[in-house]
C-alpha cells in the first residue's frame, strides 16, 4: 500500500512532461525552418528610424489564392531614361497587310535600378516588406522615404510635393512607388475654408495634389507605381478608403508613366470581407495589425511580394522576391 503515493508522483511527473512537450511543439518561434534576425532601416528627412524584425523561412506556395484586380496603366507615350535600368513599358506589335499581332515585350535583365518608395505609415509597412524581399538583389537600390502621420491633405504638416522634389534631385530614381491615404480621410483647406471629405470641392483639390506629385515624378524621368489602400476593418474607414482608391485609379492613371495597383482583394477573404489572418505559404499567420489598418509582419511580406511580381510584369525585367510570400487559403 505504500507504493501508491510513489505511483501517483510518477504519473503526475509524466503528465507535466507531456504538457510541457505540447507547449514546445506549439511555439510559433520556428515555422518549418530556421529563424534569423535582420534590420530594416528607413531614411526620412529627419533621423533614420530602425525597426528590428525576425525573418522566418517559410515553405514556398505554389499558387496564391486571392486574385486582385489587374493593374490600371495610364495610356499615352512615356519613355523613361534608361541610365542603366532596363525598365520598359508597353507591348510589341507587328503589322502585316491583313493582321496586327500584339505580343508581350521581351523580358530583359534588370540592370541597375534605383527605386524610391514614399508614403505614410502604410507606406512604411510596404517599404519594410520591400526591403526584406529585395535586400540581396544587387540590381535594385531601394530608398525608403515614408513619413508616418503624413498625407496629401496636411501639407502644412509635411509638404509632400516639396519633399518629393528634394528626393528626386537626391536619388534620381527610375521608379517611384507611392502609397498614401491612411491619414487623408479628413477635410482639406480650399481658399481658406475646410472642404468636407468626399465632397466635390474636396475631390477637386485632392485630385490636383495627386496629379502634382505623379507629374513631378514622371517629369523627372521616373515611372510611378501607385499602390492602393488595403481593405480596412472599420466600416466607415473602409468606405473612405474605397473613395480614395477610386480617386487614385481614375486620376493617377491619366498621367503617362503611372500605373495603379490595387491590393484590396489581396487582403480580403473569399467573401470579400476584412480578415485579420490567413494561411501564408500554407502556415496560419497574422496579416494585419490590431488597429485594423496597418499590416503585420507577414502582411508586409505578402504586399511586397505582390508589388515586386507586378514590377517584373509591368516593366518586363527579370526580378523576383527573395522569399515569395503568398496567401494560400
N, C-alpha and C positions, 0 to 999 in steps of 0.2 A: 504493500500500500504506500510505502514511502517513495515508490518510483513515480507516482502520478505527478507530483509537483515538478520533477525534473522533465517529464514528458511535456507538460504544459509550457515550461520555459523554452524547450526546443521548438515546439510548434509556433509560439509567439515570435521567436527569433527568425524562423523560416518565413513567416508571414511578413515580417518587417523587411527582410531582404527582397522578397517578391515585389512589394510595393515600391521599394527603392529602385529596383531594376526597371519597373514600368515607368517611373518618373524619368529615369535617364533616357530610356528609349524614346520618350515623347518630347525631349528637349529640342527646341527649334534652332539651336545654335548651328547645327550642321544639317543641310538638306541634300543628301546624295552627293556629297563632295566636300573637299577641304574648304576652310574659311580663311581668307586673308583680309587684311585691313589696309585701306589706302586713304588718301585725302584728296578732295576736290576743292580747288580754290578759285574764287571769282576775283575780278579786279575792277571794281567800280571806281568812280571818280574819287571817292574817299579812300580810307584804309581798306586793304584787302580783307575779305571775310573767308574764314576757313571752316569747312564742315567735315568732320570725321565720318566716314561711312564704313560699313562692313560689307564686303563683297562675298557672295556665296556662289559657288559653282553649281549650276543647275542643269539638268538634262535638256538637250535641245528639243524644241517642239517641231513636229512635222508640219503642222498646218494650224495657223491661228483661227479661232472660231469667229470673232466678230468681223463683219465686212463693212468698214467705214465707207462713207460717201467718197467718190473719186475726187481728186484734186480739181480745182477750177483754175484754169490758166488764162491769163489776160491775152487777148488777141492783139495783133499788131507787131511790127518788126522790132526786134531788140537784139542787139549783138554786144554782149559784154566783152570787154578787152580780155584776151587770154592771160597774158602776164604769167605764163607757166601753169595755169589751171585749165584743165580741158573740159570744163563745163560747157555744154551746148544745149540748145533748146530746139523744139520743133521736130519735124519728120522729114524724111527724104521722099521725093516724088519723081517718077519717071513718066514721061508722056509720049505716047505713040500716036499714030494717025487715028486710032479708034478708041483707045483706052488711056486712062491715067491710073497708074499703080502707085499707091502710097505705102511705104514701108517704114518701120521704125528706124531712127537714126542709129548708126553703129555705136557700140559701146567702146569707149576709149579708156586708156589708162588714166588714172586720176591726175597725175602731175602733182603740183603742189598748190593747194587751195587754202586761202585764208577765209575763215568763217567768223563773222561777228554775230553774237546772239544777244538780243536786247529784250527787255520786258520788265514785268513787275515780279511779285513773289511767285506766281505760277511760272513765269519765265525762268526764275531761279531754279525751280524744281526740274523743269525741262533741261536747263543748262547743265545741272549736275548729272542727269542721266546721260546727256550727250558727252560730257567729259569722260565718264566711265567707259562708254561704248566706243569712243574714238581715241582713247589715251595712248594706245600702242600703234596708231596709224600714222606713219611718218608723212603721209601726203596731206594731212589736214592740220592747220594751225587754228585752234579754236580760242576765241576771245569772248569771255562771258562778262557782259556789262549790264546785268539786270540790277534794278534797284527796287527793293520791297516798298510797299505803300505808295507807289507812284502810278501814273497813268496818263492818258491824254487829256483828261478833264482838268486836272490840277496843275496847270502849267506854272502857277505862282509858286508851287512847292518844288517841282522839278520839271524843267522845260526840256521835254524830250527832243523836239526839233533842233534846239540849240545844241544839246549834248550829242545828238547823233552826228551833226556836222563835225564836231570835235573828234568823235570816234572814227568817222570816215577818213578824216585827214590823218589820223594817227595810224590806223591799221591798213587802209586801202584794201578792204575786203572784196572778195569775188562774190560772196553771198552774205546777205543779212537775214537772219532768222528773227522774226518778230512775234512776240506773244504778250498781248495786252488785254485788258478788260476786267481784271479781278477787282479793281477799285473804281471802275468807271460807271457804275450804276448809280449816278447822282447827278444833280443839276450842274449845268455849265454856265458860266458867266458870258452873256452876249450883250454887248453895248451897255454894260453897266448894270444889268439885272440878270437874275438866275432863270435860265430856261429849264423847265422840268424834264427829267429823264424820259426819253422816248417821244417827246413832243416834236412836231415838225421843225420848230426852231432849234431844238437841241440836236435833232438829226442832222440838219444842215451844218451846224457848227462843228459837230463831232466828225462828220464825213470830211469836212475840209481839213481837219487835223490828220486824219488817216491818209488822205491824199498828199498832204505836205511831207510826211515822213517817208512814204513809199517813193514819191518822186525824188526826194533828196537822195535816197539810196540808189535808185536806178540811174539818176543823172550822173552819179559818181562812177558808173560802170559796173554796178553790182546787181546780181539777181536778188529778188526778195522772196522769201518763203514765209507767208503769214500763217501761223498755227492758231487755229480757233480754240475757243474755250471748251473744256470738257463738260459733260453733264454734271449738274450740281444737285446736292441733296435737298436743300430748301426749295419749296415750290416757287416762292416769289423770286428768289435769287436765280433759280433755274430759268424762269421766264425772261428775266432781264438778260441772262447770258445768251438766250436764243435771239433776242433783239440785236445784241451786239454782233453775234456771229452772222446774222443775216446782213447786217450793215457791212461787215468786213468782206463777206463774199461778194456783195454787189458793188462795193466801192473800190476796194483794193485791186480787184481784178480788172478795173478799167485802165490800169497803168501797165503798159507793155513791160515785160520782165518780171511781173509779180504773179505768184501762184498762191492760192488759198488752199490750205489743207485742213479738213475737218477731222477732229478726233472725238466728236460727240458720241457716236455709236461705238467707238472703240472701248469706251468705259461704261457703256450701258449693258444691262443683262439682256437675255433673249426676249424679254417683254418690253424692252426699251426703257427700263427704269434704272435709276441710280443704284449702283452696287458698291459696297464697301470693299469686298474682296472677291476673288475668283481663283480658279486653278491657273497658275502661271507655270508654263513648261511642265504641266501635269502635277504640280505641287500646290496645295492650298496656300495662298498668300494674301496679305492685306494690300490693297491698291491705293486707298485714299486715306487722308489724314482724318482725325476725329472731328475737324471743323466742317467736314462735308464739302470742302472746296479744293484744298491742295492735294497733291499726290503724296503717297507714302513712297518708301524706297523702291519697291517693286513697280509701283505705278510710274515712277520716274523712268525706270528702265524700259517699261512697255512703251511709253510715249516716245522715248529716244530711239528705240528700235524701229518703230513705225516711221518716224521722221527720217532716219538715215536710209531706210529702204526706199522712201519716196525720193530722197535726193538722188539715189542711184538711178531710179527710173526716169525722173524728170529731166535730169541733166546728163544722162547717158554716159555714166562713168562707172568704173569698177570700184564700188565702195560697199562695205558691209559692216554691220555692228560686230563688235568683238565677241560679245556673249549674247546672241539673239534671245530676246525675252518676249514671249507671246502669251496672251490669254488663250488657254486651250479649252476651257469649259467652265 
